[in-house]
Amino acid sequence: MIAAACAAAAGGLWYALNVWRFGNPVAPFVFGAKGTPLDGGVVRELMDNYGGGRGALNFFITPIRIVIASEMYGGRALIYNPLTYAGLAGLGFASARRRSAPLFFTAAVLYSGWYLTVQNARLLLPAAMLLAPAAADRLVPMMRRSRLVGVAATLALAVPMLLAPVVGLVRAGRYVSNPSTYLDRETEHHADIRWARARLASVFGDVAYFTIPAIGVEPLHQFELAAADLTPHDRFLAACRRQRITHLFAAQGEFDDVGSQLRVVYENPASRLGDVHFFRPAPSEATVIFEIH
Amino acid sequence: MPRPRHRAAVPPAAEPPWTARITALIFICAAVACAGALAPVTDHDALSYVLPIARHIADAGALRVWSDQAPSMWPQGNQVLLAFVMKMGGDRLGALSAIEWLVAVGAISALARRVSERPEHVPVAIALAIAAPVAAFQVAAAKEDMLLLAATAAALFCLAGPRTAGEAAAAGLFAGIAAGVKYPGSRWPSWRGSRWPTAVTAAGTR
């Protein structure tokens, strides 16, 4: 009772707000968000973009699939240490069950919720963390008994343990080496954004959404197009004109079929895509900004 | 008064000296990882919705659901902290998640000490919990994962301890913080999979 009251006091605000706004404390999950386009079906479709299904058998093999087919669950950069699975062996020992009961229970609840909603491996980090003490209790005796297991487990821990400081130092080094170009190198289409901000914003007062992050947009600068207006491109440009859109950012070649209605004002043959790889060079694509006639 | 039932299995006197040294090395690794917070945030999800929502909160001084940010309808505990940092003039927002990361490592360490069978298992437990790509790349990402990790570890630390009213209250408090950071057990897609439609973008309005 005390715990529930404290939990409600610390975190209840968000759920109460959603009951007030949408009649659903966990909006837009389960029942959607009333009054918005996010109904239950749309939300389910978004959630299905991740993972490998929700069958009963799949519930038990998904922890393995996360490791061997990580791209379905957000990619390798988002996986936790699979050695934590050794903690599940603790369920076979009464002493471990007694000692770690709240941890096992909470991990099971987190995993079940994750399995039924968004299967992004990153979101399982807290559940994996809760299995870690029980996993250590099972692994350390094995590491002591067998030198081979000891070396393998030590490597499996030391290498990813060193990854965190290496990532931190590399990131800091890249920034310190040339702070003025850091965002161009590390975020998506930043050079294009910089150009548009300098040229278009000075003329029109603001620049609206690219497909890229990092530009906050006031509601007055947003616009909405119906899905039916997206293709063909003639119809799309007509919709842009109706909305008083003057410029268009696109991949090179994407609007060749309506080239006569557009004037190229900016080209970037190698616009960087940021946050795709960390240790390898970022991929790039040719981009262009058109003025709509 | 409920009878205290401390489940700790780690008698301090039994701790071998190398345990402290390895634990110290893990904390050094964790601290060095924070160097990435020197740089501006570049994480795609953070730039797509975490920071824009925090900017909205900082500018408006209110909690709303903004039409350009559908994710603003779920718990925003971390974004409120980011908004506070923005309001104070801070521009190295990855430092917040780096601090949350250090708190998380401390909380995990305390939890491992409380529930591990033997003291020499503690550093291995900490390493198992945090030695992974997902942790390495989230340290300076300014996202909510590190705060969620810290609050979850702290709540379970209390739940696994003596059954006193104080521990129950603290467990509830930390569980509430975790719930205020992300929907517990039900998580949302990184916004990467649902970008805006094709090239409807760099547009000025006449």
Interface residues (C-beta under 8 A of the other chain):
Chain A: I2 A3 A4 A5 C6 A7 A8 A9 A10 G11 G12 L13 W14 Y15 L17 N18 R21 F22 V26 A27 P28 F29 A33 T36 L38 L46 M47 N49 Y50 G74 R76 A77 L78 I79 Y80 N81 L83 T84 S95 A96 R98 R99 S100 P102 L103 T106 V109 L110 S112 G113 W114 L116 T117 V118 N120 A121 R122 L123 L125 P126 A128 M129 L130 L131 A132 P133 A134 A135 A136 D137 L139 V140 L157 A158 V159 P160 M161 L162 L163 A164 P165 V166 V167 G168 L169 V170 R171 A172 R174 Y175 V176 Y182 L183 E186 T187 E188 D192 I193 A196 L200 A201 V203 F204 G205 D206 V207 A208 Y209 F210 T211 I212 P213 A214 I215 G216 V217 P219 H221 Q222 F223 L225 A227 L230 C240 R244 I245 T246 H247 L248 F249 A250 A251 E254 F255 G274 D275 F278 I289
Chain B: R7 A9 I26 C29 A30 V32 A33 C34 A35 G36 A37 L38 A39 P40 T42 D43 H44 A46 L47 S48 L51 P52 R55 H56 L63 V65 W66 S67 D68 A70 M73 W74 P75 Q76 G77 I108 L111 A112 V115 S116 E117 R118 E120 H121 V122 V124 A125 I126 A127 L128 A129 I130 A131 A132 P133 V134 A135 A136 F137 Q138 V139 A140 D145 L148 L149 T152 A153 L156 L159 A160 A165 A168 A169 A170 A171 G172 L173 F174 A175 G176 I177 A178 A179 G180 V181 K182 Y183 P184 G185 S186 R187 W188 P189 S190 G193 S194 R195 W196 P197 T198 A199 V200 T201 A202 A203 G204 T205 R206
